[in-house]
Amino acid sequence: MTSKVELRRGEPGEPLCIAAILVCVAKDGSRGSRVRIGERFEPYECFSSADGRHHVAYRRRSAVDADEPRSGTLPLLILGDPCDVAGAPLRAMGNAAAIQCDLDAGRLDATTSIPGLPALYLAETPLSFVLTSDLSLLSCVGDLSLRFDPAGVTDLALIGWPVQHRTLFAGVHMVPGGRRVAMRAGRRPAIENAWTPPERDPCRSWDEYTALQADAFDQSLSRLDLKDCAFSLSGGIDSRATLAGLVARGEDVTALTVCGETPSLDARTAARLCAAYGLRHRTIRLDAAFRRSLPELSARASRLCGGIGSVWQAPQVHCYRLLGSPPPVGALSGYLGNQIGRRGTGHLAPRNASTAILNRDLVESRNGGPAWYAHAFGRDGFLATQFLIQQESTFGNLVSYSIGNAHSIQHSAYADRSLIENMLRLPESGAHSRRRSRIANLKHLFLGEPTRESFQRRYINRVGGLVASHPVNWGWRARGGVSPLGVAWGGLALLDAVVSGRYAHTAASDLLAAAGLAGLYEFRPVHSWMRDDLKEFVHDELLSRRAAEAGLFDATALERTLRDFYAGGRRGFEEAVLALDLALAAREFGATA
């Protein structure tokens, strides 16, 4: 029997659920950097040690009266989902970081989640070491000046996000998943393992493994506190399994699906399922009002995700804005379902934007070589799985998770310690190759995973009914077989995916729009937004005096790229978006080359 944990308000003696934290610890015997929270940020509670060497500021999840602690020991602070807070207070959890502060004793210890999200970052100033969950809070540390890291910038251009726990900024690093950080005045932060993959025998069969994981998934879902929670529902298997569990439990949540001006296949599927089960469903459309707000939404996205995204993430910021203020306490999604549910990869395709538009000093020379993930392939068992959980999913989900966490607790039944550790017991190797992963992803969309290997299908079929019979993704059914009509719709979605990616602003895209099929798959036509809605904003930002003073770009190459892109050519799109990402990062974080 499992019980739900309600810790958002931080009653006396209980952990306190927070939305963000900033800590400064002095390097030596003198006073360290002060924490200065200005009007730009929402209210924070700030505490300092008597000797001025330790400073802590955090923002609670819930708006409650903030009482000064009776001693220098703050409550256990939980950043993320507190559903599996149990046992040792600083054990590595599946979906939360834990921070323990004793200002009188000069001790601060923090443990990251096993995957590493929500993220914690370490930085260094002339006077202090800094720990934060939100890079925008670094502007509150008076003696810290941010400079772009050539390795991080090159990662952003070639891969799409920084890897190897880098950020865009020199000297600022993400703490890896499953680690404990000890911060003491006068010492460098010490980082050690807080989680080691346990040694377990593999399951004897797929039947044993899927039963084990289906039970663990059900128990994980039962622990989530879903009061005042929005549920992101798509047409995929990850959210379908979650929906099956909600239906079986009679949970009352509001489901959300984001789509363009015409309903996407996901939105159509979600609406039908919710209608059948009497759940509220809201479709959030990216309409003309959204497009008019793109400059503001892109800038806010940049600030919330550490500068590594902007226009691509504008829909997520828009969604939370429409949900009201304050937003829902929780947001439920299928985060980690791809990796936990089918050992899949979703973040390996490179961005491959040209670095020619960048200041030469900002580009790290790499001369080709193997991809950043090459070392993880070709090995058996858990090492490959550990890479999927602690690197591939972490770096790829960092942007969306950070934006979501700024608004609501990010719930997912898949981000659970037991489910993660059970993957050690796969009856066969979990290794992949990139080529096999691409083929497997396409096969998954049309045919699904083999029934015998999928605990998600097993779990959905326990519930039965429409969740098991309605087509998943592009035509297959969880109960088995495929739907001819579903496959037909899947083929049209595939056509939209190809046209929106390779043939945007061509006769093919015009024909698809005339047929009412544009947006069936790709609800974020960023190519059109950049060209039609953001042209003036892009030029103002990229050619501004601020961007020039930041030293980001080769002005001649950038102007040539923008001229080619806005003249209607196929080249320059990725470079224009990259340049906007970096220009907004420079603006929001005050960073220079």
C-alpha positions as CSV (number, residue, x, y, z in Angstrom):
1,M,0.0,0.0,0.0
2,T,1.5,3.4,-1.0
3,S,0.5,6.8,0.3
4,K,0.7,10.2,-1.4
5,V,3.0,12.8,0.1
6,E,1.8,16.4,0.5
7,L,4.8,18.5,1.3
8,R,4.3,21.7,-0.7
9,R,3.7,24.0,2.2
10,G,6.6,22.9,4.4
11,E,4.9,22.4,7.7
12,P,7.2,22.5,10.8
13,G,9.5,19.5,10.7
14,E,8.5,18.6,7.1
15,P,10.4,19.1,3.9
16,L,9.6,22.3,2.1
17,C,8.9,22.2,-1.7
18,I,10.6,25.1,-3.5
19,A,10.6,26.4,-7.0
20,A,14.2,27.8,-7.1
21,I,17.2,28.3,-4.9
22,L,20.5,30.3,-4.9
23,V,23.3,29.6,-2.4
24,C,26.6,31.5,-2.0
25,V,29.4,30.1,0.2
26,A,32.6,32.2,0.9
27,K,35.9,30.8,-0.4
28,D,37.9,31.8,2.6
29,G,37.5,33.3,6.1
30,S,36.2,36.6,4.8
31,R,32.6,37.4,4.0
32,G,31.4,36.0,0.6
33,S,29.3,37.4,-2.1
34,R,26.0,38.8,-1.1
35,V,22.7,37.5,-2.5
36,R,20.8,40.4,-3.9
37,I,17.3,39.7,-5.1
38,G,15.9,42.6,-7.1
39,E,12.4,43.5,-8.3
40,R,12.9,41.5,-11.5
41,F,12.4,38.3,-9.6
42,E,9.5,37.0,-7.6
43,P,9.6,37.1,-3.8
44,Y,12.4,35.0,-2.3
45,E,13.1,34.2,1.3
46,C,16.7,35.1,2.1
47,F,18.9,33.9,5.0
48,S,22.5,34.5,6.0
49,S,24.8,33.0,8.6
50,A,26.0,35.3,11.4
51,D,29.5,35.5,10.0
52,G,28.3,36.4,6.6
53,R,29.9,33.5,4.9
54,H,26.8,31.6,3.9
55,H,23.8,33.0,2.0
56,V,20.6,31.2,0.9
57,A,17.6,32.4,-1.0
58,Y,14.7,30.3,-2.2
59,R,11.2,30.7,-3.5
60,R,8.5,28.4,-2.2
61,R,6.1,26.6,-4.4
62,S,3.1,27.8,-2.4
63,A,2.4,31.3,-1.3
64,V,2.4,31.0,2.5
65,D,3.6,33.2,5.3
66,A,7.4,33.0,5.6
67,D,8.5,32.6,9.1
68,E,12.2,33.0,10.1
69,P,13.6,29.7,11.2
70,R,14.1,29.4,15.0
71,S,17.7,28.2,14.4
72,G,20.1,28.3,11.5
73,T,18.9,25.0,10.3
74,L,16.4,25.3,7.4
75,P,13.9,22.6,6.6
76,L,14.9,20.0,4.1
77,L,14.3,21.8,0.8
78,I,12.9,19.7,-2.1
79,L,13.3,21.0,-5.6
80,G,11.0,19.0,-7.9
81,D,8.4,16.2,-7.2
82,P,8.5,15.2,-3.5
83,C,6.6,12.0,-4.0
84,D,9.4,9.7,-3.1
85,V,10.9,11.6,-0.2
86,A,11.6,8.7,2.2
87,G,14.4,7.1,4.1
88,A,17.7,9.0,4.1
89,P,16.9,12.7,3.6
90,L,19.6,13.2,0.9
91,R,19.2,10.0,-1.0
92,A,19.0,10.4,-4.8
93,M,15.4,10.5,-6.0
94,G,13.9,9.9,-9.4
95,N,12.5,13.4,-10.0
96,A,13.7,15.8,-7.3
97,A,16.8,17.4,-5.8
98,A,17.2,17.7,-2.1
99,I,19.1,20.5,-0.3
100,Q,19.9,20.7,3.4
101,C,21.3,23.9,5.0
102,D,22.6,24.4,8.5
103,L,23.8,28.1,8.5
104,D,25.0,28.0,12.2
105,A,27.2,25.0,11.5
106,G,28.3,26.3,8.1
107,R,27.1,23.2,6.2
108,L,25.2,22.8,2.9
109,D,24.6,19.5,1.2
110,A,22.6,18.9,-2.0
111,T,21.8,15.8,-3.9
112,T,20.7,15.7,-7.5
113,S,18.0,13.4,-8.8
114,I,19.2,10.2,-10.6
115,P,18.6,11.7,-14.1
116,G,19.9,15.1,-13.0
117,L,16.6,17.1,-13.5
118,P,15.6,19.5,-12.1
119,A,19.1,20.8,-12.6
120,L,21.5,22.3,-10.1
121,Y,24.4,24.4,-11.3
122,L,27.7,25.3,-9.7
123,A,29.6,28.6,-10.5
124,E,32.6,30.4,-9.0
125,T,33.1,34.1,-8.3
126,P,36.2,35.9,-6.9
127,L,34.7,35.6,-3.4
128,S,32.3,32.6,-3.4
129,F,31.1,29.3,-4.8
130,V,27.6,29.5,-6.0
131,L,24.9,26.8,-6.3
132,T,21.7,27.6,-8.1
133,S,18.7,25.9,-9.8
134,D,18.1,28.9,-12.0
135,L,20.8,30.5,-14.1
136,S,19.0,33.8,-14.3
137,L,19.5,34.2,-10.5
138,L,23.3,34.5,-11.1
139,S,22.6,38.2,-11.9
140,C,21.9,38.5,-8.1
141,V,25.5,37.7,-7.3
142,G,27.3,41.0,-7.4
143,D,30.8,39.9,-8.3
144,L,29.9,37.4,-11.0
145,S,30.3,38.4,-14.7
146,L,29.2,35.8,-17.2
147,R,31.2,35.0,-20.4
148,F,30.2,32.6,-23.1
149,D,32.1,29.3,-23.1
150,P,33.3,28.4,-26.7
151,A,32.7,24.7,-26.0
152,G,29.1,25.3,-24.9
153,V,28.4,27.7,-27.8
154,T,29.8,25.1,-30.3
155,D,27.7,22.4,-28.7
156,L,24.6,24.6,-29.1
157,A,25.4,25.1,-32.8
158,L,26.4,21.5,-33.7
159,I,24.3,19.4,-31.3
160,G,21.5,21.7,-30.2
161,W,22.4,22.0,-26.5
162,P,25.5,21.8,-24.4
163,V,26.6,18.3,-23.4
164,Q,29.1,16.9,-20.8
165,H,27.3,19.0,-18.2
166,R,28.4,22.3,-19.7
167,T,26.3,25.4,-20.0
168,L,26.6,28.4,-22.4
169,F,28.7,30.1,-19.8
170,A,32.4,29.6,-18.8
171,G,32.9,28.4,-15.3
172,V,29.2,27.4,-14.8
173,H,28.5,23.7,-14.9
174,M,25.5,21.4,-14.4
175,V,25.9,19.0,-11.5
176,P,25.5,15.4,-12.9
177,G,22.7,13.2,-11.9
178,G,22.9,11.0,-8.8
179,R,25.6,13.2,-7.1
180,R,25.9,14.8,-3.7
181,V,27.5,18.3,-3.4
182,A,29.0,19.4,0.0
183,M,29.7,23.1,0.3
184,R,31.7,24.4,3.2
185,A,33.2,27.9,3.7
186,G,36.8,28.1,2.8
187,R,36.8,24.9,0.6
188,R,35.9,24.0,-2.9
189,P,32.6,22.2,-3.3
190,A,33.1,18.4,-3.0
191,I,31.1,16.2,-5.4
192,E,30.6,12.5,-4.8
193,N,28.3,9.7,-6.0
194,A,25.0,9.6,-4.2
195,W,23.6,6.8,-6.4
196,T,25.3,3.7,-7.8
197,P,23.5,1.3,-10.1
198,P,22.7,-1.7,-7.9
199,E,23.8,-5.1,-9.0
200,R,20.9,-7.3,-9.8
201,D,20.3,-10.4,-11.8
202,P,18.5,-10.0,-15.1
203,C,14.9,-11.1,-15.3
204,R,14.5,-14.6,-16.6
205,S,12.0,-13.6,-19.3
206,W,10.3,-10.6,-20.8
207,D,7.1,-11.6,-19.1
208,E,8.8,-11.3,-15.7
209,Y,10.3,-8.0,-16.6
210,T,7.2,-6.3,-18.0
211,A,5.1,-7.5,-15.0
212,L,7.8,-6.0,-12.7
213,Q,7.8,-2.7,-14.5
214,A,4.0,-2.5,-14.9
215,D,3.6,-3.0,-11.1
216,A,6.3,-0.4,-10.4
217,F,4.7,2.1,-12.8
218,D,1.3,1.7,-11.1
219,Q,2.8,2.2,-7.7
220,S,4.7,5.3,-8.9
221,L,1.6,6.8,-10.3
222,S,-0.3,6.2,-7.1
223,R,2.3,8.3,-5.1
224,L,1.8,11.4,-7.3
225,D,-0.1,14.3,-5.7
226,L,-2.3,15.2,-8.6
227,K,-4.5,17.8,-7.0
228,D,-4.4,21.1,-9.0
229,C,-2.6,19.3,-11.8
230,A,-2.6,19.8,-15.6
231,F,-1.9,16.6,-17.7
232,S,-0.1,16.9,-21.0
233,L,-1.9,14.3,-23.2
234,S,-0.6,13.4,-26.7
235,G,-1.3,10.5,-29.0
236,G,1.8,8.6,-27.9
237,I,2.2,5.6,-25.7
238,D,3.9,7.4,-22.8
239,S,0.9,9.6,-22.0
240,R,-1.5,6.8,-23.0
241,A,-0.2,4.5,-20.2
242,T,-0.5,7.4,-17.8
243,L,-4.0,8.1,-18.9
244,A,-4.9,4.4,-18.4
245,G,-3.7,4.7,-14.8
246,L,-5.7,7.9,-14.2
247,V,-8.8,6.3,-15.6
248,A,-8.4,3.2,-13.5
249,R,-8.0,5.3,-10.4
250,G,-10.8,7.8,-11.2
251,E,-8.4,10.7,-11.0
252,D,-9.9,14.1,-12.0
253,V,-7.4,16.1,-14.0
254,T,-7.5,18.5,-16.9
255,A,-5.8,17.3,-20.0
256,L,-4.0,19.7,-22.3
257,T,-2.8,19.4,-25.8
258,V,-1.0,22.2,-27.8
259,C,-1.6,22.4,-31.5
260,G,-1.4,24.9,-34.3
261,E,-4.3,26.7,-35.9
262,T,-5.6,23.4,-37.2
263,P,-6.0,20.4,-34.9
264,S,-3.0,18.1,-34.8
265,L,-3.4,14.3,-34.8
266,D,-2.4,14.4,-31.1
267,A,-5.2,16.9,-30.3
268,R,-7.8,14.9,-32.2
269,T,-6.8,11.7,-30.3
270,A,-6.6,13.4,-26.9
271,A,-10.1,15.0,-27.4
272,R,-11.7,11.7,-28.3
273,L,-10.2,9.8,-25.4
274,C,-11.1,12.5,-22.9
275,A,-14.7,12.7,-24.2
276,A,-15.0,9.0,-23.8
277,Y,-13.8,9.0,-20.2
278,G,-15.5,12.3,-19.1
279,L,-12.2,14.1,-18.5
280,R,-11.9,17.8,-19.2
281,H,-9.7,18.5,-22.3
282,R,-8.3,21.9,-23.4
283,T,-6.7,22.5,-26.7
284,I,-4.2,25.4,-26.7
285,R,-3.9,26.8,-30.2
286,L,-0.9,28.7,-31.4
287,D,-3.0,31.3,-33.1
288,A,-2.5,34.9,-34.3
289,A,-2.4,36.2,-30.7
290,F,0.4,33.8,-29.9
291,R,2.3,34.9,-33.0
292,R,2.1,38.5,-32.0
293,S,3.6,37.6,-28.6
294,L,6.5,35.6,-30.1
295,P,9.2,38.2,-29.3
296,E,8.3,38.4,-25.6
297,L,7.6,34.6,-25.3
298,S,11.0,33.8,-26.9
299,A,12.9,36.1,-24.6
300,R,11.2,34.6,-21.5
301,A,11.9,31.1,-22.7
302,S,15.6,32.1,-23.1
303,R,15.8,33.4,-19.5
304,L,14.0,30.3,-18.0
305,C,16.2,27.7,-19.8
306,G,19.7,29.2,-19.4
307,G,19.9,30.8,-22.9
308,I,19.9,27.5,-24.9
309,G,16.5,27.9,-26.4
310,S,14.1,30.7,-27.5
311,V,11.6,30.5,-30.3
312,W,11.2,26.7,-30.3
313,Q,10.2,26.9,-26.7
314,A,7.8,29.9,-27.0
315,P,4.7,27.6,-27.2
316,Q,5.5,26.1,-23.7
317,V,5.8,29.5,-22.1
318,H,2.5,30.5,-23.9
319,C,0.8,27.4,-22.6
320,Y,1.7,28.2,-18.9
321,R,0.6,31.8,-19.4
322,L,-2.8,30.7,-20.6
323,L,-3.2,28.4,-17.6
324,G,-3.4,31.5,-15.4
325,S,-1.6,33.0,-12.4
326,P,-0.7,31.2,-10.3
327,P,-0.3,28.3,-12.7
328,P,-1.4,24.7,-11.6
329,V,0.8,23.4,-8.7
330,G,1.6,20.3,-10.8
331,A,2.1,19.4,-14.5
332,L,1.9,15.7,-15.4
333,S,3.6,14.4,-18.5
334,G,5.3,11.3,-20.0
335,Y,8.8,12.7,-19.2
336,L,11.4,9.8,-19.4
337,G,8.8,7.5,-20.9
338,N,10.8,7.1,-24.1
339,Q,13.8,5.9,-22.2
340,I,12.1,3.9,-19.4
341,G,9.3,2.5,-21.5
342,R,11.2,1.3,-24.6
343,R,14.9,2.2,-24.1
344,G,14.5,4.7,-26.9
345,T,16.5,7.7,-27.9
346,G,14.9,11.0,-28.8
347,H,17.7,13.5,-28.8
348,L,20.5,12.3,-31.0
349,A,19.8,14.1,-34.3
350,P,22.4,16.9,-34.5
351,R,21.4,20.5,-35.2
352,N,24.4,21.1,-37.5
353,A,24.1,24.9,-37.7
354,S,27.1,26.5,-39.3
355,T,29.5,28.2,-36.9
356,A,30.6,30.6,-39.7
357,I,28.3,33.3,-38.4
358,L,30.0,33.3,-35.0
359,N,32.9,35.3,-33.7
360,R,36.0,33.1,-34.3
361,D,36.9,33.3,-30.7
362,L,33.6,31.7,-29.7
363,V,34.1,28.5,-31.8
364,E,35.8,25.5,-30.5
365,S,37.7,23.6,-33.2
366,R,36.6,20.0,-33.3
367,N,37.6,18.9,-36.8
368,G,34.9,16.3,-37.1
369,G,35.5,13.2,-35.0
370,P,33.0,10.9,-33.4
371,A,29.6,12.1,-32.1
372,W,29.4,13.1,-28.4
373,Y,27.5,9.9,-27.6
374,A,29.7,7.5,-29.6
375,H,31.3,6.1,-26.4
376,A,28.0,4.9,-25.1
377,F,27.2,2.6,-28.0
378,G,28.5,-0.9,-28.5
379,R,28.5,-1.8,-24.8
380,D,26.1,-4.2,-23.1
381,G,23.6,-3.9,-20.4
382,F,23.3,-1.1,-17.9
383,L,26.0,1.2,-19.1
384,A,24.0,2.0,-22.2
385,T,20.9,2.4,-20.2
386,Q,22.6,4.6,-17.7
387,F,23.7,6.9,-20.6
388,L,20.1,7.2,-21.8
389,I,18.9,8.1,-18.3
390,Q,21.7,10.4,-17.1
391,Q,22.9,12.1,-20.3
392,E,20.8,11.6,-23.5
393,S,17.5,12.4,-21.8
394,T,19.0,14.9,-19.4
395,F,20.6,17.2,-21.9
396,G,17.7,16.8,-24.4
397,N,15.0,17.5,-21.8
398,L,16.8,20.3,-20.0
399,V,15.2,23.1,-21.8
400,S,11.5,22.0,-21.6
401,Y,12.0,20.7,-18.0
402,S,13.5,24.0,-16.8
403,I,10.7,26.1,-18.3
404,G,8.1,23.8,-16.8
405,N,9.8,23.7,-13.4
406,A,9.7,27.5,-13.2
407,H,5.9,27.3,-13.2
408,S,4.8,24.0,-11.7
409,I,6.1,20.7,-10.1
410,Q,6.9,18.4,-13.0
411,H,5.2,15.1,-12.4
412,S,6.0,11.9,-14.3
413,A,5.3,8.3,-13.2
414,Y,8.3,7.2,-15.3
415,A,10.8,9.4,-13.3
416,D,10.8,7.0,-10.4
417,R,13.8,5.4,-8.7
418,S,12.3,1.9,-8.8
419,L,11.5,2.0,-12.5
420,I,15.0,3.3,-13.3
421,E,16.7,0.6,-11.2
422,N,14.5,-2.1,-12.6
423,M,16.0,-1.4,-16.0
424,L,19.1,-3.2,-14.7
425,R,17.1,-6.3,-15.0
426,L,16.4,-6.2,-18.7
427,P,16.5,-9.8,-19.9
428,E,18.5,-8.7,-23.0
429,S,21.1,-6.0,-23.8
430,G,20.0,-2.4,-23.8
431,A,22.7,-1.3,-26.2
432,H,21.8,0.7,-29.3
433,S,23.3,2.1,-32.5
434,R,22.2,5.4,-33.9
435,R,21.1,3.8,-37.2
436,R,19.1,1.1,-35.4
437,S,17.6,3.9,-33.2
438,R,16.3,5.8,-36.2
439,I,14.7,2.7,-37.7
440,A,13.3,1.7,-34.3
441,N,11.7,5.2,-33.9
442,L,9.9,5.1,-37.2
443,K,8.8,1.5,-36.6
444,H,7.5,2.6,-33.2
445,L,5.3,5.2,-34.7
446,F,3.5,2.9,-37.1
447,L,3.8,-0.5,-35.4
448,G,4.7,0.0,-31.7
449,E,6.9,-2.1,-29.6
450,P,6.6,-5.9,-29.5
451,T,3.9,-6.7,-27.0
452,R,6.1,-9.1,-25.1
453,E,8.7,-6.4,-24.5
454,S,6.4,-3.5,-23.5
455,F,5.3,-3.0,-20.0
456,Q,3.3,0.0,-21.2
457,R,1.2,-2.1,-23.4
458,R,0.8,-4.7,-20.6
459,Y,-0.3,-1.9,-18.2
460,I,-2.8,-0.4,-20.7
461,N,-4.3,-3.8,-21.5
462,R,-4.9,-4.3,-17.8
463,V,-7.3,-1.4,-17.9
464,G,-8.7,-2.2,-21.4
465,G,-11.4,-0.3,-23.1
466,L,-10.8,2.6,-25.5
467,V,-7.3,3.4,-24.1
468,A,-6.3,0.0,-25.4
469,S,-8.2,0.0,-28.7
470,H,-7.8,3.5,-29.9
471,P,-4.8,3.9,-32.3
472,V,-1.5,5.0,-30.7
473,N,0.8,7.4,-32.6
474,W,0.4,6.6,-36.3
475,G,-1.9,3.6,-36.3
476,W,-1.0,0.7,-33.9
477,R,-3.1,-0.4,-31.0
478,A,-1.9,-1.2,-27.5
479,R,-4.1,-4.3,-27.4
480,G,-2.5,-5.6,-30.6
481,G,-2.8,-5.0,-34.4
482,V,-3.1,-1.8,-36.3
483,S,-6.0,0.4,-37.3
484,P,-6.2,0.9,-41.1
485,L,-7.7,4.3,-40.6
486,G,-5.1,5.1,-38.0
487,V,-2.3,4.2,-40.4
488,A,-3.9,6.4,-43.0
489,W,-3.9,9.4,-40.6
490,G,-0.3,8.4,-39.6
491,G,0.8,8.6,-43.3
492,L,-0.7,12.1,-43.5
493,A,1.2,13.1,-40.3
494,L,4.4,11.7,-41.8
495,L,3.8,13.8,-44.9
496,D,3.3,16.9,-42.8
497,A,6.5,16.1,-40.9
498,V,8.5,15.8,-44.1
499,V,7.1,18.9,-45.8
500,S,7.3,21.1,-42.7
501,G,11.0,20.0,-42.2
502,R,12.4,20.0,-45.7
503,Y,9.9,21.9,-47.9
504,A,8.7,24.8,-45.7
505,H,7.6,27.8,-47.8
506,T,7.3,25.8,-51.0
507,A,4.4,24.8,-53.2
508,A,4.2,21.5,-51.3
509,S,3.6,23.3,-48.0
510,D,1.0,25.6,-49.6
511,L,-0.8,22.5,-51.0
512,L,-0.8,20.8,-47.6
513,A,-2.1,24.0,-46.0
514,A,-4.9,24.3,-48.6
515,A,-5.9,20.7,-47.8
516,G,-6.2,21.5,-44.1
517,L,-3.4,19.1,-43.2
518,A,-0.6,21.5,-42.3
519,G,0.1,21.1,-38.6
520,L,-1.2,17.5,-38.4
521,Y,2.2,16.6,-37.0
522,E,4.4,19.7,-36.7
523,F,2.4,22.2,-34.6
524,R,5.5,24.5,-34.4
525,P,6.1,26.0,-37.8
526,V,9.2,27.8,-36.6
527,H,10.4,28.4,-40.2
528,S,7.3,30.4,-40.9
529,W,7.4,32.2,-37.6
530,M,11.0,33.3,-38.2
531,R,10.3,34.5,-41.7
532,D,6.8,36.0,-41.3
533,D,6.3,37.0,-37.7
534,L,9.8,37.6,-36.3
535,K,11.7,39.2,-39.2
536,E,11.8,42.7,-37.7
537,F,12.6,41.3,-34.2
538,V,15.3,39.1,-35.5
539,H,17.1,41.9,-37.3
540,D,16.6,44.3,-34.3
541,E,18.2,41.8,-31.9
542,L,21.0,40.3,-34.1
543,L,22.1,43.6,-35.5
544,S,21.8,45.6,-32.3
545,R,24.5,47.5,-30.6
546,R,24.1,45.2,-27.6
547,A,24.8,42.1,-29.8
548,A,27.8,43.8,-31.3
549,E,29.2,44.7,-27.9
550,A,28.7,41.1,-26.7
551,G,31.1,40.0,-29.5
552,L,28.9,37.1,-30.6
553,F,29.0,37.3,-34.3
554,D,31.0,37.7,-37.4
555,A,29.0,40.7,-38.7
556,T,29.6,40.1,-42.4
557,A,28.8,36.4,-42.3
558,L,25.7,37.0,-40.2
559,E,24.3,39.7,-42.5
560,R,24.9,37.5,-45.5
561,T,23.1,34.6,-43.8
562,L,20.1,36.7,-42.9
563,R,19.9,38.1,-46.4
564,D,19.9,34.6,-47.9
565,F,17.3,33.3,-45.5
566,Y,14.9,36.2,-45.8
567,A,15.3,36.2,-49.6
568,G,13.5,32.9,-49.6
569,G,16.4,30.5,-49.9
570,R,16.6,27.1,-48.1
571,R,19.8,28.0,-46.4
572,G,20.2,29.9,-43.2
573,F,17.3,28.8,-41.1
574,E,19.2,26.9,-38.5
575,E,21.8,29.6,-38.3
576,A,19.2,32.3,-37.9
577,V,17.6,30.5,-35.0
578,L,21.0,29.8,-33.4
579,A,21.9,33.5,-33.7
580,L,18.6,34.5,-32.0
581,D,19.2,32.0,-29.2
582,L,22.6,33.5,-28.5
583,A,21.5,37.1,-28.9
584,L,18.7,36.6,-26.4
585,A,21.1,34.8,-24.1
586,A,23.4,37.8,-24.2
587,R,20.5,40.1,-23.5
588,E,18.9,38.1,-20.7
589,F,22.1,37.1,-18.9
590,G,24.4,40.0,-19.7
591,A,27.0,37.6,-21.0
592,T,29.8,38.6,-23.4
593,A,32.3,36.6,-25.6
